[in-house]
Amino acid sequence: MRISYITVLVTALAALPSAPVGAVSEAQFETIRSLGVLNGVALHCQYLDETRRMKAALVETLPKRRELGLAFDEMTNESFIKFIEEGLTCPDSAKFTDQVDSAIKKKKKAF
């Protein structure tokens, strides 16, 4: 019985773990979305230092994957639009900084 190269390759691939390398858990993904929500508020309220901090925190620790950046951007856009539509007021800058600190810590712990 002759075993082909393709058979060996398929067998080897089937033995690999089913999750792709660098897979992100739902909890990890949620930390990215949370930062996106805060980023939308920061942009609307002109808390640009906070925006820079959040983006830097993402770049420092996240795997370089397009879908992760897209999730952050989508949540930023949704949050920004919601803020305008609902006529929300900007949070106190010190309290907002605390929220950003907390979200960054959660992201670092998750990754």
C-alpha positions as CSV (number, residue, x, y, z in Angstrom):
1,M,0.0,0.0,0.0
2,R,1.4,3.3,-1.1
3,I,0.7,6.5,1.0
4,S,0.8,9.7,-0.9
5,Y,2.3,13.0,0.2
6,I,-1.2,14.5,0.2
7,T,-2.5,11.8,2.6
8,V,0.3,12.5,5.0
9,L,-0.2,16.3,4.8
10,V,-4.0,16.0,5.4
11,T,-3.4,13.7,8.3
12,A,-0.9,16.1,9.8
13,L,-3.2,19.1,9.4
14,A,-6.1,17.2,10.9
15,A,-4.0,16.6,14.0
16,L,-3.4,20.3,14.6
17,P,-5.6,22.1,17.2
18,S,-8.8,23.4,15.7
19,A,-8.4,27.0,16.9
20,P,-6.3,29.1,14.6
21,V,-2.9,30.3,15.8
22,G,-3.4,33.6,17.6
23,A,-7.1,33.1,18.2
24,V,-8.7,35.6,20.4
25,S,-11.3,34.7,23.0
26,E,-14.6,36.4,23.5
27,A,-13.4,38.0,26.7
28,Q,-10.3,39.4,24.9
29,F,-12.5,40.7,22.1
30,E,-14.8,42.4,24.6
31,T,-11.8,44.3,26.1
32,I,-11.1,45.7,22.6
33,R,-14.8,46.6,22.1
34,S,-14.8,48.4,25.5
35,L,-11.9,50.5,24.5
36,G,-13.6,51.3,21.3
37,V,-16.7,52.6,23.2
38,L,-14.5,54.8,25.4
39,N,-12.6,56.0,22.3
40,G,-15.8,57.2,20.8
41,V,-16.6,59.3,23.9
42,A,-13.0,60.6,24.0
43,L,-13.2,61.7,20.4
44,H,-16.5,63.5,20.9
45,C,-15.4,65.2,24.2
46,Q,-11.9,66.1,22.7
47,Y,-10.1,63.9,25.3
48,L,-7.4,63.4,22.7
49,D,-4.7,62.3,25.2
50,E,-7.0,59.5,26.2
51,T,-7.5,58.5,22.6
52,R,-3.7,58.3,22.1
53,R,-3.3,56.2,25.3
54,M,-6.0,53.7,24.2
55,K,-4.5,53.3,20.7
56,A,-1.0,53.0,22.1
57,A,-2.2,50.3,24.6
58,L,-3.8,48.4,21.7
59,V,-0.7,48.6,19.5
60,E,1.5,47.4,22.4
61,T,-0.3,44.2,23.2
62,L,-2.7,43.1,20.4
63,P,-1.8,40.6,17.7
64,K,-1.5,42.4,14.4
65,R,-4.9,41.2,13.0
66,R,-7.2,43.3,10.9
67,E,-10.4,42.1,12.5
68,L,-9.2,43.4,15.9
69,G,-8.6,46.9,14.6
70,L,-11.9,46.8,12.8
71,A,-13.7,45.9,16.0
72,F,-12.1,48.8,17.8
73,D,-13.0,51.2,15.0
74,E,-16.6,50.0,14.6
75,M,-17.2,50.4,18.3
76,T,-15.6,53.8,18.2
77,N,-17.9,54.9,15.4
78,E,-21.0,53.4,17.1
79,S,-20.2,55.1,20.4
80,F,-19.5,58.5,18.8
81,I,-22.8,58.4,16.9
82,K,-24.7,57.3,19.9
83,F,-23.2,60.1,22.0
84,I,-24.5,62.6,19.5
85,E,-27.9,61.1,18.9
86,E,-28.7,60.7,22.6
87,G,-27.3,64.2,23.4
88,L,-25.1,62.9,26.2
89,T,-22.8,65.1,28.2
90,C,-19.1,64.6,28.5
91,P,-18.0,62.9,31.6
92,D,-15.6,64.5,34.1
93,S,-12.1,64.2,32.6
94,A,-10.6,62.7,35.8
95,K,-13.4,60.1,36.0
96,F,-13.0,59.3,32.4
97,T,-9.2,58.9,32.8
98,D,-10.0,56.4,35.6
99,Q,-12.4,54.5,33.2
100,V,-9.7,54.4,30.5
101,D,-7.1,53.2,33.0
102,S,-9.4,50.4,34.1
103,A,-10.2,49.3,30.5
104,I,-6.5,49.3,29.6
105,K,-5.7,47.2,32.7
106,K,-8.4,44.7,31.7
107,K,-7.0,44.5,28.2
108,K,-3.5,43.9,29.4
109,K,-4.7,41.2,31.8
110,A,-6.7,39.5,29.0
111,F,-3.8,39.5,26.6
